[in-house]
Amino acid sequence: MPKESVLVYSPRYNTDLSLFGVNKPFALDRGQMVLDRLLEGRGQPVPYVEPDLISLDDLRLVHTDKYLESLKDSSVWQKIFELRHKEFFAGEKNIPLSELMDDIRLKCGGTLKAAELALKHGLASNLGGGYHHAFPDRGRGFCVLNDIAVAIRSLQKRGLAKNILIVDLDFHQGDGNALIFKNDPTVFTLSVHSEEGWPEEKQQSSLDVGLYSHQVKDYQQHVEEAVSKALDSFKPDLVIYVGGSDPYELDVLEGTKFIQLSLAEMNKRDKFVIDTFADKQIPLAMVFAGGYGPHVWEVHHFAVKHMLNRAGC
Ligand SMILES: [Zn+2]
């Protein structure tokens, strides 16, 4: 049993976006919900490790100086969060959106911490993060900074891991990582996603499985085949599992309607990924990525609970 917790979280993840004038009721803090349900099930609080802010030096391993500088401008954030008129109340009393920077840096630090814990203990999870759409020079699709790419570059720079596999099963293609690691043989990007969903213009991952609605009935088979194919050609020191809950049938984002998996199907998927790499003793760090509305925590709750069981916590 690991001496320290393998979960990474901070109460500061639970940002109150209304203080910034943002009205996006579906963007809920799933980490706290998962911890609350784990507490209910166990009768005692589940410990977690608190992350540090990701350093600016680490951010610069992926993002351009020009883009990082532009984040001092709140209108840049407004675009990244796709805030329509009724979702944003720009008032004098509101905190400027640019002051969300430290919150996001903390969540990025959480992904790096989870990756470090996974290398030590085999399994770990950041109870948040997974901003796989962010490009080096611009944020998009709710993703400001690409925590996954930054964590990978930071680990590689310090010689903690060389070959890293990203298993991205979010509803949306992991296009930011596909672009960032396109010509990099040390990072294998696997993305199983909806071909019909956003983004319309997909990037090229090392292995893409873009599913059309009629293929979703065989979702699990597609996932298992893709993971097996990735492992045929790539030997990872570490896996980053982007376990988005937006393929779940109770996800409320209109754009995710093309994949509607039951809770049992989502649980089967997450158990398969965690077990596959735990059985092979390949370290795996999980991040939450996409998932919207009051029910998606159920998916992450099962995945985290299963991970804790496998880690002997
Ligand atoms: Zn998504």
Boltz pocket constraint, residues with backbone or C-beta under 6 A from the ligand:
constraints:
  - pocket:
      binder: B
      contacts: [[A, 170], [A, 171], [A, 172], [A, 244], [A, 246], [A, 289], [A, 290], [A, 291]]
      max_distance: 6.0
